[in-house]
Amino acid sequence: MKKLRTVAVWTLISLLVQYGGYSYLNHKVQQVIAPVQSPKVITTQLKATIPGSNLQDVQVSYAKDYIAYSEDGTLKVFNLKKKKVVFEKAPPSGNSKSFGVLSYQWLPDRNTLLYFYAKANPNPYTLETVYPTQTQSKTSSSKVQTPSTTEPKTEDPNERANSKTADKSGDKTSNNKTNTNSSTKETTKEQPAKPYVVKHYNNPQLTELYSLDLPDSDDDSTAPDDRFNQTINNFPAGGKIEECVVSTFTNLMYLTVKSEQSELLLEIDVMKNVRTLSKSGETIDNMAASDRYGTLYLDSKVGSKHEVIALNGSKRVVISNNNSDQILGIRDGSVYISEIKNNRLVKIKTTDDLNQVTSNPSLDTLWEGNIPYDDSVRTLIGADGQVIVYSNQTAYIITKGNLSQVKLQGDENYVSVDGAELIQLTKNGDSTQAELQPLKSKE
């Protein structure tokens, strides 16, 4: 009995130790698979003079030390600390305005710039020589004269009567029969089929994805690393990228591409696979990708039907079918939806960003009010969950249901994707003065 008790005690101790070890490993695995999102917010205050006065699509990097912008069709990256241009990507030679850098975007957690580059396909078509496996037959015919043979037979009286009738009404030449019959003999010769050439037309445009890794802005010895990633073969020639969102946790990228023929929603995964997710005739206005599960939330319109949907692979789930609702963004497990009426933002609603999205989830009202809202405004969800809606001169900031305003002083004004930094640009002759400062300092 004592031995059994000892064995039971040691068995229990062993199980407890194993359970503790498994729990520890499981915790570590969960940290890798689903790490807690704790974005590092970086703010800075500096001024710099950027050469050029026609800066477009200005974007500040994650660490707030680089600015990417487009000038006369050329992508440029400016080091704000060293005050110099460190990278340029000009369009290819030629007159096509559809070539060159189509779109670019900083990753939200590192100083890496993704950009898409289009150029003419040097091989717009390929030639294929086809060798048929079957042979062609050639038939020739010739007439061969063969002597007739006469065999004795019993004469039928009816046959003789019919023969006389036919002689009277038939061709007179039938009476002049010879002793030979004419027959046709066919001969077939097998000849090999000749090979032929087939022309296959390729996409006249090559669209390539690049990643530009920038070193620390104080590092003078390391050059930017410009890497080619892949060619997107099903990118339509002449297509324009309307919107691009990235889920860094799942390494999924989503693009809306508009061409003369259609509008496409493309998904690019870490294995460089490209899938088309849009429906025929679908228009997509806004998108936001989950920073936890990679789920894509978007505004979908097919005909007169408008819906806010969640898209995970090919699975679609309706979040809202209210014609006034639009997706605003996603941050830290919350999906933000705006309600727009008569070009005014009147309500902001939220729902949980779940791994398994349910249809028509409950929407909690975060804020109600009245803010001007048209095609000129930009919106984003900051790192602290604040909703920022800003035009060229005013930024509206909604934090925990409270609204505040910030007057913007530059000729053009931008807010960083984490909502922490304000970038004010003021033209000065042939150059542009850039001033960066924390957004909250202007409240």
Legacy VTK file of the C-alpha trace (Angstrom):
# vtk DataFile Version 3.0
C-alpha trace
ASCII
DATASET POLYDATA
POINTS 443 float
0.000 0.000 0.000
2.862 2.342 0.879
4.519 1.651 -2.480
1.294 2.441 -4.327
0.983 5.729 -2.426
4.569 6.639 -3.335
3.984 5.827 -7.002
0.778 7.909 -7.029
2.541 10.907 -5.450
5.403 10.839 -7.924
2.972 10.381 -10.826
1.063 13.464 -9.670
4.280 15.467 -9.345
5.333 14.380 -12.847
1.983 15.422 -14.296
2.176 18.818 -12.584
5.674 19.422 -13.943
4.591 18.420 -17.465
1.519 20.640 -17.246
3.658 23.573 -16.156
6.085 22.978 -19.010
3.317 22.657 -21.587
1.657 25.832 -20.277
4.923 27.738 -20.587
5.513 26.507 -24.147
1.935 27.257 -25.120
2.300 30.800 -23.799
5.460 31.316 -25.848
3.839 29.903 -28.969
0.857 32.214 -28.520
3.224 35.157 -28.263
4.679 34.208 -31.636
1.403 33.326 -33.355
-0.704 36.169 -31.932
1.556 38.745 -30.322
0.010 41.570 -28.354
-0.082 44.633 -30.543
1.752 47.451 -28.795
2.784 49.923 -31.501
5.693 52.130 -30.715
4.701 55.747 -31.264
7.572 57.984 -32.355
7.290 61.752 -32.532
9.831 64.352 -33.473
10.098 68.065 -34.038
12.245 69.356 -36.872
12.361 71.537 -39.965
13.899 70.883 -43.361
14.007 72.437 -46.821
13.088 70.015 -49.575
14.114 70.863 -53.152
11.116 71.188 -55.427
7.774 72.942 -55.170
5.440 70.365 -56.671
5.486 67.637 -54.032
2.599 65.172 -54.253
1.387 62.229 -52.160
3.666 63.075 -49.244
4.129 60.257 -46.724
6.293 60.185 -43.609
8.084 57.014 -42.511
7.462 54.995 -39.366
10.397 56.596 -37.501
9.458 60.089 -38.795
12.924 60.638 -40.292
12.174 60.064 -43.998
9.595 61.561 -46.338
8.503 59.905 -49.559
6.888 62.002 -52.256
6.307 62.174 -55.993
7.647 65.023 -58.137
6.977 65.173 -61.874
6.384 61.426 -61.995
9.551 60.515 -60.050
9.432 58.852 -56.648
11.843 60.480 -54.196
12.809 59.735 -50.595
14.196 62.606 -48.508
16.266 62.139 -45.326
14.882 64.765 -42.943
17.858 64.621 -40.591
20.580 64.713 -43.264
18.431 67.063 -45.360
19.077 65.365 -48.681
17.405 63.121 -51.242
18.667 59.548 -50.749
16.620 57.675 -53.350
14.975 58.362 -56.714
12.975 56.180 -59.080
12.168 57.860 -62.383
9.679 56.535 -64.938
11.102 54.582 -67.879
11.937 56.427 -71.063
8.971 56.904 -73.362
5.824 58.943 -73.616
3.397 56.655 -71.794
2.019 58.346 -68.671
0.844 54.993 -67.338
4.424 53.821 -66.715
6.630 54.533 -63.721
5.798 54.349 -60.001
2.072 53.684 -59.668
1.748 53.725 -55.894
3.861 53.545 -52.728
3.324 53.103 -49.014
5.400 52.918 -45.857
5.024 49.878 -43.647
3.569 50.930 -40.285
6.212 49.206 -38.149
9.538 49.808 -39.918
11.309 52.151 -42.337
10.402 50.107 -45.407
8.678 51.590 -48.434
6.681 49.353 -50.772
6.126 50.610 -54.303
4.708 49.373 -57.616
6.529 50.112 -60.855
5.126 49.729 -64.386
7.077 49.508 -67.641
6.581 48.287 -71.189
6.902 44.565 -71.743
9.924 44.012 -74.027
8.260 40.804 -75.221
4.655 41.744 -75.996
4.152 38.408 -77.682
5.803 35.008 -77.951
5.999 32.654 -80.914
5.387 28.947 -80.506
6.244 26.385 -83.169
3.673 23.601 -83.190
4.685 20.170 -84.468
1.567 18.147 -85.276
1.618 14.552 -84.102
-0.625 13.292 -86.903
0.330 12.939 -90.544
-1.582 14.273 -93.481
-2.817 11.780 -96.143
-2.511 12.484 -99.833
-4.909 10.570 -102.082
-4.373 10.048 -105.819
-6.711 8.291 -108.222
-6.106 6.608 -111.613
-8.306 4.810 -114.029
-7.363 1.244 -114.826
-8.829 -0.623 -117.757
-9.697 -4.181 -116.878
-10.993 -6.762 -119.344
-14.546 -7.888 -118.833
-15.280 -11.458 -118.110
-18.310 -13.316 -119.256
-19.744 -16.062 -117.194
-22.411 -18.426 -118.471
-25.718 -18.057 -116.755
-29.300 -19.067 -117.176
-31.258 -16.441 -119.004
-34.340 -15.042 -117.248
-37.223 -14.143 -119.616
-38.184 -11.155 -117.447
-34.629 -9.840 -117.475
-34.541 -10.067 -121.278
-37.767 -8.072 -121.538
-36.448 -5.371 -119.215
-33.238 -5.217 -121.175
-35.107 -4.560 -124.418
-37.105 -1.748 -122.804
-33.931 -0.134 -121.469
-32.263 -0.333 -124.878
-35.078 1.629 -126.437
-35.131 4.458 -123.893
-31.463 4.524 -122.894
-28.308 5.922 -124.390
-27.563 4.635 -127.844
-23.988 4.137 -126.892
-25.027 1.288 -124.684
-25.242 -0.836 -127.826
-21.573 -0.241 -128.499
-20.178 -1.904 -125.454
-16.634 -3.084 -125.546
-15.183 -6.046 -123.840
-13.408 -3.831 -121.185
-14.756 -2.140 -117.997
-13.345 1.136 -116.582
-12.707 1.302 -112.792
-10.991 3.787 -110.468
-8.113 2.778 -108.226
-7.155 5.051 -105.233
-3.740 5.096 -103.650
-2.940 6.827 -100.301
0.472 8.201 -99.390
1.284 9.267 -95.802
3.137 12.579 -95.608
4.321 14.283 -92.392
2.293 17.432 -91.457
4.226 20.659 -91.695
4.957 22.572 -88.429
3.322 25.974 -88.030
3.852 29.020 -85.802
1.299 30.372 -83.292
1.582 33.894 -81.867
0.609 34.327 -78.200
0.031 37.899 -77.038
1.376 38.782 -73.575
0.444 41.608 -71.231
1.972 44.712 -72.872
2.762 46.078 -69.396
5.031 44.644 -66.704
3.973 45.664 -63.176
6.578 44.969 -60.510
6.546 45.154 -56.717
9.624 46.513 -54.922
10.555 47.008 -51.271
12.920 49.811 -50.309
14.617 49.321 -46.931
16.080 52.502 -45.456
18.932 52.452 -42.922
18.970 54.556 -39.787
18.781 58.179 -40.854
22.096 58.909 -39.103
23.887 56.145 -41.030
25.950 57.554 -43.917
27.681 54.305 -44.828
24.662 52.177 -45.734
22.763 52.805 -48.947
19.021 52.151 -49.289
18.329 48.538 -50.246
16.027 48.534 -53.288
14.730 44.986 -53.784
12.668 43.536 -56.589
9.996 41.220 -55.147
7.796 39.977 -57.957
5.987 40.677 -61.204
2.192 40.843 -60.987
1.165 39.147 -64.203
-2.580 39.722 -63.917
-2.244 43.470 -63.355
-4.246 45.116 -66.177
-2.287 47.319 -68.575
-2.951 50.996 -67.885
-4.567 50.195 -64.539
-4.379 52.662 -61.653
-4.001 51.647 -58.011
-6.840 53.344 -56.173
-5.988 52.033 -52.713
-3.447 49.772 -51.053
-3.588 48.342 -47.521
-1.205 45.978 -45.738
-1.679 43.631 -42.812
1.833 43.349 -41.377
0.896 40.514 -39.017
-0.297 38.227 -41.824
1.895 39.752 -44.577
-1.148 40.170 -46.788
-1.457 43.064 -49.205
-4.661 44.206 -50.872
-4.952 46.430 -53.952
-7.868 47.976 -55.755
-6.907 48.445 -59.411
-9.093 50.412 -61.789
-8.800 50.140 -65.571
-10.986 51.143 -68.490
-12.604 47.711 -68.538
-13.095 46.875 -64.854
-12.130 47.333 -61.223
-10.204 44.541 -59.508
-9.433 43.669 -55.915
-6.114 41.800 -55.744
-4.617 39.946 -52.794
-0.860 39.278 -52.562
0.390 36.884 -49.880
3.828 36.202 -48.461
4.369 33.389 -50.980
3.894 35.912 -53.820
0.584 34.403 -54.857
-1.848 36.873 -56.425
-5.606 36.304 -56.282
-8.534 38.300 -57.629
-11.173 38.686 -54.915
-13.593 41.167 -56.459
-16.941 40.316 -57.958
-17.934 41.145 -61.514
-19.181 44.743 -61.689
-18.163 45.484 -58.094
-16.944 48.941 -57.024
-14.806 49.238 -53.896
-14.486 52.659 -52.244
-12.648 52.174 -48.925
-10.594 49.373 -47.374
-8.960 48.521 -44.056
-6.998 45.369 -43.159
-7.056 43.774 -39.726
-3.754 44.117 -37.862
-4.517 40.845 -36.071
-6.152 38.407 -38.480
-5.628 39.849 -41.953
-9.384 40.163 -42.546
-10.174 42.829 -45.119
-13.060 45.220 -44.435
-14.353 47.226 -47.382
-17.216 49.198 -48.876
-18.724 47.152 -51.687
-21.190 48.398 -54.269
-22.743 46.212 -56.949
-25.394 48.074 -58.903
-27.495 49.958 -56.349
-26.594 47.585 -53.504
-24.119 49.012 -50.968
-22.639 46.963 -48.137
-19.800 47.057 -45.659
-18.349 43.546 -45.779
-15.585 41.523 -44.166
-13.568 39.439 -46.598
-11.391 36.535 -45.529
-10.145 34.661 -48.572
-13.232 33.955 -50.637
-15.599 34.127 -47.643
-17.725 37.277 -47.466
-19.646 38.409 -44.386
-21.956 41.441 -44.346
-21.137 43.875 -41.533
-23.690 46.528 -42.481
-26.102 47.082 -45.356
-26.874 50.667 -44.369
-26.287 52.860 -47.434
-24.869 55.613 -45.181
-22.211 53.430 -43.543
-18.560 53.395 -44.631
-15.496 51.642 -43.278
-13.153 54.048 -41.456
-10.333 51.817 -40.235
-9.146 49.178 -37.780
-6.934 49.484 -34.741
-6.190 47.183 -31.789
-9.149 44.849 -32.152
-11.784 47.441 -33.059
-13.415 48.090 -36.430
-14.507 51.705 -36.978
-17.475 52.532 -39.208
-18.635 56.036 -40.108
-22.166 57.134 -40.940
-22.221 59.821 -43.647
-25.297 61.857 -44.546
-25.368 64.811 -46.946
-21.569 65.118 -46.918
-21.497 65.288 -43.123
-20.028 62.799 -40.668
-22.810 62.303 -38.119
-21.866 59.102 -36.286
-18.929 56.778 -35.605
-19.672 53.169 -34.676
-17.437 50.282 -33.641
-17.521 46.489 -33.522
-14.982 43.883 -32.467
-12.362 42.648 -34.940
-12.777 38.913 -34.498
-11.070 35.891 -36.002
-14.490 34.483 -36.934
-16.601 37.378 -38.157
-20.360 37.063 -37.767
-22.951 38.569 -40.086
-24.533 41.897 -39.078
-22.769 42.249 -35.704
-23.947 44.771 -33.142
-22.462 48.241 -33.662
-21.712 50.428 -30.648
-21.936 54.200 -31.066
-18.633 55.866 -30.221
-19.545 59.439 -31.158
-22.374 61.521 -32.620
-22.078 65.023 -34.049
-21.582 66.936 -37.279
-18.294 67.245 -39.197
-17.851 68.314 -42.861
-17.049 65.215 -44.899
-16.423 65.130 -48.652
-13.941 63.638 -51.109
-11.195 66.070 -50.036
-10.921 64.852 -46.425
-8.591 62.129 -45.161
-9.321 59.803 -42.274
-7.255 57.499 -40.082
-7.336 55.716 -36.745
-4.445 56.718 -34.503
-2.370 54.482 -32.261
-4.421 55.531 -29.223
-7.736 54.777 -30.930
-8.394 58.398 -31.832
-10.317 59.040 -35.039
-8.734 61.817 -37.110
-10.630 63.501 -39.922
-8.701 66.307 -41.564
-8.852 68.586 -44.574
-6.148 70.938 -45.742
-6.723 73.479 -42.970
-8.516 71.714 -40.083
-8.048 68.442 -38.258
-10.913 66.998 -36.220
-9.796 64.573 -33.522
-12.297 62.340 -31.733
-10.823 60.696 -28.637
-13.048 58.516 -26.456
-16.134 60.285 -27.755
-14.753 63.816 -27.269
-14.154 66.146 -30.238
-11.306 68.642 -30.567
-10.034 70.717 -33.486
-6.559 71.642 -34.693
-5.948 74.501 -37.117
-3.320 73.635 -39.702
-0.902 76.297 -40.949
0.851 74.828 -43.996
-0.060 75.133 -47.665
-0.459 71.360 -47.544
-0.830 69.301 -44.392
-0.485 65.602 -43.651
-0.859 63.397 -40.571
1.245 60.277 -40.004
-0.564 56.917 -40.100
-0.259 56.523 -36.299
-1.941 59.922 -35.796
0.976 61.247 -33.751
2.822 63.523 -36.189
1.754 66.579 -38.170
3.638 67.393 -41.368
3.132 70.940 -42.638
4.463 71.920 -46.071
4.895 75.526 -47.188
6.102 76.445 -50.665
8.996 78.887 -50.879
10.045 79.601 -54.460
11.548 76.468 -55.975
11.683 74.637 -52.647
9.293 73.469 -49.951
9.629 74.042 -46.222
8.688 70.975 -44.192
7.903 71.224 -40.510
7.237 68.188 -38.345
5.793 68.313 -34.851
3.543 66.235 -32.619
-0.074 66.718 -33.595
-1.269 67.171 -30.025
0.964 70.269 -29.604
-1.414 72.231 -31.854
-4.577 71.441 -29.890
LINES 1 444
443 0 1 2 3 4 5 6 7 8 9 10 11 12 13 14 15 16 17 18 19 20 21 22 23 24 25 26 27 28 29 30 31 32 33 34 35 36 37 38 39 40 41 42 43 44 45 46 47 48 49 50 51 52 53 54 55 56 57 58 59 60 61 62 63 64 65 66 67 68 69 70 71 72 73 74 75 76 77 78 79 80 81 82 83 84 85 86 87 88 89 90 91 92 93 94 95 96 97 98 99 100 101 102 103 104 105 106 107 108 109 110 111 112 113 114 115 116 117 118 119 120 121 122 123 124 125 126 127 128 129 130 131 132 133 134 135 136 137 138 139 140 141 142 143 144 145 146 147 148 149 150 151 152 153 154 155 156 157 158 159 160 161 162 163 164 165 166 167 168 169 170 171 172 173 174 175 176 177 178 179 180 181 182 183 184 185 186 187 188 189 190 191 192 193 194 195 196 197 198 199 200 201 202 203 204 205 206 207 208 209 210 211 212 213 214 215 216 217 218 219 220 221 222 223 224 225 226 227 228 229 230 231 232 233 234 235 236 237 238 239 240 241 242 243 244 245 246 247 248 249 250 251 252 253 254 255 256 257 258 259 260 261 262 263 264 265 266 267 268 269 270 271 272 273 274 275 276 277 278 279 280 281 282 283 284 285 286 287 288 289 290 291 292 293 294 295 296 297 298 299 300 301 302 303 304 305 306 307 308 309 310 311 312 313 314 315 316 317 318 319 320 321 322 323 324 325 326 327 328 329 330 331 332 333 334 335 336 337 338 339 340 341 342 343 344 345 346 347 348 349 350 351 352 353 354 355 356 357 358 359 360 361 362 363 364 365 366 367 368 369 370 371 372 373 374 375 376 377 378 379 380 381 382 383 384 385 386 387 388 389 390 391 392 393 394 395 396 397 398 399 400 401 402 403 404 405 406 407 408 409 410 411 412 413 414 415 416 417 418 419 420 421 422 423 424 425 426 427 428 429 430 431 432 433 434 435 436 437 438 439 440 441 442
